[in-house]
Amino acid sequence: MSSDPRALGSLNPAVRFTRDGPEGIGREGVMGPRVTASVGTPVTLSAYVQDRGARGQYEVDNLYQVGTEWILHQGPAIPEFESAAMTGRAREAAAGEGAMITSDDWTMATTQATFSEPGEYIIRLRVDNWTAPDSKMDNQCCWTNGYVPVTVTP
């Protein structure tokens, strides 16, 4: 059995809530700073995300755009998200043909969340690298969680 932490070069993508802040990798992920919101007023949630694959065994050793999805993890009501999910392919199309990613590149993932009930929430950001040739949806290697605590007041 291999002790290599990857499946064919894929490593969990990374997530940060500030450009130089703590980095989360894997299912345990990282907790972002608390956000305060009011019922019915949209609040911006954002994070920096990045593919970390090392695909030396492939003809093209690229980094790929990651997919993201904002999801209610815990809370009294399901919030409404503007652009809750964006696939890596959609993010590639938005970046333009031939756009290359380097290991220093972090992509901003942003959504607006509107809460219908007051209370304490945790919003999860799932980041995946399923666009890469060495990754697919059911691989545990290929996604990372980030969590945003949100306090919603009336």
C-alpha positions in Angstrom: 0.0 0.0 0.0 1.3 3.4 -1.0 2.0 6.2 1.6 1.7 8.8 -1.1 -1.1 11.3 -0.1 -2.5 11.5 -3.6 -4.3 9.6 -6.3 -2.4 9.9 -9.5 -1.1 13.4 -8.7 -4.3 14.9 -7.4 -4.1 16.6 -4.0 -6.9 18.2 -2.2 -7.5 21.8 -3.3 -6.8 24.6 -0.8 -9.1 27.2 0.6 -8.3 30.4 2.6 -10.7 33.1 3.8 -8.1 35.9 3.6 -5.3 36.1 1.0 -2.5 35.3 3.5 -4.7 33.6 6.1 -4.8 30.0 7.4 -5.1 27.4 4.6 -7.5 24.5 4.8 -6.9 21.2 2.9 -9.2 18.2 2.9 -12.5 17.3 4.5 -11.7 18.9 7.9 -11.0 22.2 6.1 -10.7 25.6 7.7 -13.0 27.9 9.7 -13.3 31.4 8.4 -14.0 34.6 10.4 -17.5 35.1 11.7 -19.9 37.1 9.5 -22.8 39.1 10.8 -26.0 39.6 8.7 -29.6 40.8 9.1 -32.7 38.9 8.0 -33.5 39.7 4.4 -30.4 41.6 3.6 -27.8 39.9 1.3 -24.3 39.4 2.8 -21.2 38.6 0.8 -19.3 35.4 1.5 -16.0 34.9 -0.2 -12.9 32.8 -0.1 -9.7 32.2 -2.0 -9.4 28.7 -3.6 -6.7 26.9 -5.5 -5.8 23.5 -7.2 -2.7 21.9 -5.7 -2.3 19.0 -8.1 1.2 17.7 -9.0 0.6 15.8 -12.3 4.1 15.0 -13.4 3.0 11.7 -14.9 0.7 13.4 -17.3 1.7 14.9 -20.7 0.6 18.3 -19.5 1.4 19.1 -15.8 -1.2 21.8 -15.3 -3.1 23.2 -12.4 -6.9 23.4 -13.1 -9.7 25.8 -12.2 -11.6 24.4 -9.2 -15.3 24.1 -8.7 -17.0 25.6 -5.7 -20.4 25.2 -4.0 -21.8 27.2 -1.0 -24.0 24.9 1.1 -25.9 25.3 4.4 -24.0 23.1 6.9 -25.9 24.0 10.0 -28.7 26.5 10.9 -32.4 27.2 11.4 -33.3 27.8 7.7 -31.8 27.3 4.3 -30.4 30.6 3.0 -30.8 31.8 -0.6 -27.5 31.8 -2.4 -26.8 33.9 -5.5 -24.6 31.7 -7.7 -24.2 28.9 -5.1 -22.2 26.6 -7.4 -19.7 27.1 -10.1 -17.9 24.2 -11.8 -14.3 24.3 -12.7 -15.2 24.1 -16.4 -17.5 27.2 -16.0 -14.7 29.0 -14.2 -12.2 28.0 -17.0 -14.7 29.4 -19.6 -14.9 32.7 -17.7 -11.1 32.9 -17.5 -10.8 32.6 -21.3 -9.2 30.0 -23.6 -5.6 29.4 -22.9 -5.6 31.1 -19.5 -2.9 29.3 -17.4 -2.9 29.0 -13.6 0.3 29.1 -11.6 0.9 27.8 -8.1 0.8 31.4 -6.9 -2.7 32.0 -8.3 -5.7 32.0 -5.9 -9.2 32.3 -7.4 -11.8 34.3 -5.5 -15.1 32.4 -4.9 -17.9 34.7 -3.9 -21.6 34.5 -3.3 -24.4 36.6 -1.8 -26.4 34.8 0.9 -29.8 36.0 2.1 -31.2 34.6 5.4 -34.9 34.4 6.1 -34.6 33.6 9.8 -32.4 34.9 12.6 -29.9 32.6 14.4 -26.5 30.9 14.2 -25.5 29.4 10.9 -22.5 27.6 9.5 -22.1 27.8 5.7 -19.8 25.3 4.1 -17.8 26.0 0.9 -16.9 22.8 -0.9 -14.0 23.2 -3.2 -13.2 20.5 -5.8 -10.7 19.8 -8.6 -13.0 17.5 -10.6 -12.0 19.2 -13.8 -8.5 17.7 -13.6 -7.9 14.4 -15.5 -6.8 12.6 -12.4 -9.9 13.4 -10.4 -13.6 12.6 -10.3 -16.6 13.2 -8.1 -16.3 10.2 -5.8 -12.5 10.6 -5.1 -11.8 11.6 -1.5 -8.5 13.2 -2.7 -10.2 15.9 -4.6 -12.3 18.2 -2.4 -11.8 20.5 0.6 -14.2 22.2 3.0 -14.2 25.7 4.3 -16.7 26.9 6.9 -18.1 30.3 7.6 -19.9 31.0 10.8 -22.8 33.5 10.3 -24.8 35.3 13.0 -28.1 36.5 11.6 -30.1 39.2 13.5 -33.7 40.1 13.0 
